[in-house]
């Protein structure tokens, strides 16, 4: 038991388990249950490997600047970074092997996410580039929505889901940068929040909320659904940007806001998944 607990800690699973169900977005009603089960099982396995690889790689890259031992397990456990290259290689190989057994689209999405994670955390460490580092969260995580699809190309419904998810993800990242501002300053990172400041970051967060609203209205119109479904976007347009505007200089409060926004996004994702059909 201690072995598995150690590796769950090293892979930082508590930080990304909420992202593991993302491939379920690829479930297609027009396909057989067996076909969906196979594709989704493979997709979740690919997502597990991608997320474990990305977060472990980030822990190795950030071990010199992270202050919180709960955030970076290499600080708490005291494991040498050099011992992590074998598990990183295994996770990379398994993800690519599974993806290669699916469509070329799934393989492309898997490669995009893996390469983006490397560029983000290691070289050229694009997480330290304002605006670009924030935007790279799209290439890090949005591809996970597509790795469980049974079709060789994504459906319009899945594209609408991915667009809304991407906008909510960017807003969450902006709030995350506000909460991590002390560590980022110490590590010499110039995040979007540190470069733009509280007020402009709040404006960017509102733009993300408007993107969620616009995408939902467009999808509802195309699928002949009630426009009331767009009400789910209100917190992203008003509440979270407003809180960032007023409390952006308070890292602990922004860390709490990030958790609240994450749960709100999970509810929105479920609503869109079942509603856009």
N, C-alpha and C positions, 0 to 999 in steps of 0.2 A: 504493500500500500504506500509505503514511504517513497518507493521508486516513482510511482505514478504521480503522487503529489508533488514531488520534486520537478518532474517534467512538465506538469501542468503549470507550475510556477514559472519555470524557465521559458515556456512558450507564451506566457502572459495570457492564458486562455480567458481569464475573467474579463479582460479588456476587449475581447473580440467575439465572445460567444454569441452576443446579440446580432452579429453580422452573419453567422453561419447559416441561418435559414434563407438568405437572399436568393440562392438558386431556385427556391420553390416558386419564385415569380415566373419561371419558365413553364409552369404547368399549363398544358393546353387541353381544353375540353374536347377538341376535335380528335385527339389521339386516344388510343386505348389505355386503360389503367396500367397494364403491364409495361407498355412503352414509356409511360410517364414515370413509373416507379424506377425503371432502369436508368432513365436519363437523370432524374432528380437525385437518385442515390449516387450516381457518378458525379453529378454536379456538386453535391454537398461535400463529397470526398475531395474534389478538386479545391473547393473553397477552403476546406480545413487546411490543406497543405499550403495554399497561397497565404492564408492569414497567419498560420504558424510560422512560415518562412519569413514573411514580412515583419512581424512583430519581434521575432527572435533576432533578425538582422538589425532591426532598429535598436534593440537593447544592446547589441554588441557595439554599434556605432556611437551610441549616446552614453556609454558607461562612464566617460570622463566628465560629463557635464550634468547628468541627472543628480538632483539633490534628494529626491524621495525614493527610499529603498523599496517602498511598496509599488512604485511605478516601474522600476527597473530591477528585476530579480537577480541580475548578475551582481548587483551591489549587496543584496541581502544574503545570497547564498555563497558568494565569494568564488564562483566558478570562473576559471580563466577563459578569456574570450577565444583563445586558440582551440579550445576543446569543442567549440560550437560549429566548426566548419563541416564536420562529418554529418551531423543531423541536418544542417542547412542544405547540404548536397543531396541527402536522401529525400527531403521534402520537395526540393526542386525537381528531382528526377521522377518522383511519384506523380506530381502534378502534371508534368508534361506527358508522361506515359498514359495517364488516364485521359487527358485531353486529346491525345493523338488517336485514341480509340473512338472518339466522337466525330463531329463534323469539323471541317476546316474553320468554321466560325467559332466554335468552342475553343479550338486550339489557338486561334488568333487572340481571343479574349483572355485566355490564360497567359499567353506570352506577354500581352500588353500589361496585365496586372503585375506579373513577376518583374518585368523590366522596369516598370514604373517604380516599384518598391525599392529596387536597387538604386536607381537614380535619385530617389527621394532621400534615402537614408545614408548611402555610402558615397559613391562617386558619380557625378560631381556634387552630390549632397544638395540637391535642389530645394530641400526643405528650408534652406537658409536664404533663398531668394524670395523677396517679398512678392506677393501676388502669384507668381508662378508656383511657389511651394504650396500655397493654398489650393490653387487650381489642380495640382497633381493628385489631390485626393479623389478627383473624378476618375483618373486613369488607375488609381490604386484600387478603388472599391466598386465603381459602377460596373465594370466587366463581370463581377461576380453574379450579377442578375441574369447573365446570359449563359453561364456555363452549364445550366441544367435544362436548357431547352431541347426539345425533340426535333425541332425544325432546323434546316440548314441555314435559315436567315431569321432574324427576329420579327415577330408580329407587330403590327401597329400598337396593340394594347401594351405589349412589353416595352416598346419605345416610350410610350407615355408614362409608364411606371418608372422607367429608368430616368427620364427627364426630371420628374418630380423628386425622385430619390436623390438625384445629383444636386438639385437646388437645396434640399433639406440638409444634405451632407455638407455642402459648402457653408451653410449658415452655422451648423454645429462646429465646424472647424474654426470659424471666426471666433465663436464663443470660447472654444478650446484654447485658442491662441491668447485670448484675454486672461484666461485662468492660469496659463503657463508663462505669462510674461516675465516673472522674476527669474525663472530658470533659463528662459531664452536669452534674456539680457546677460546672464552670467556666462552662457555658452557662446555669446557673440552672434546669435542668430537674429537676422533682421526679418521677422515675420511681417505679414500684412498688417496685423494689429499694431506692432511697434512702429512701423513706417507710417501708417495712415492715421493712427491715433484713435481715441475712443469714438469721437463723433462720426468720422468718415467710415469707420468700421461698422458702426450701427447703420449707416446709410447703405453700405454694401449688404449687410444682413437683411435689410428691408427689401433690397433688390432681389435677393434670393427668395424671400417670401412671395414677392410679386410673380416671380417665375413659377413657383408652385401653384399660385392662384390661376395664372394664365393657362398653364398646361392642363389643369383640371377642367377649367371652363371649355377649353378646346376639345378635350377628350369627351366630355359630357355631351357637347354639341354633336360631335362626329358619331357617337354611339347612341344618340337620341335618348339621353338620360336627363334626369332633373338637374338643373343648375345648382340645386341646394347642396349637392355633394361638394361644391367648392367652398362651403363654409368651414371645412376642415383646415383651410389655409389661413384662417384669421389669426391664429397665434403666431404664425411665421411672418405675417405682415405687420402685426401690431405689438404683440406681447413681448416676444423675444428681442426684436430690435429695440423696443422701448426700454427694456430692462438693461440691455447692453449700453444704451445711451446714458442711462442714469447711474449704473453701477459698474461700468466697464473698468474702473480703476480699482476694483475690489476683487482680487483673484479668487479668494474662497467662495464668494458669492457667484462668481462666473463659473467656477467648477460645478457648483450646485445647479446653476442654470443649464449647463451643458447636459447634466444627467436628466433634467426635466425635459429639455428639448429632445433628447434621445428617445424617451418614453413616448413623448407626443408624436415623434416621427414614426415610431413603431405602430402606434394606433392609426396614423394616417396611411401607412403602408398597407395595413390590413384592410382598411376601408377601401382603398383604391384597388387592391387585389381582388376583392369580392365585388366591388361596385362597378368596375370597368369591364363588364362582361355582357 
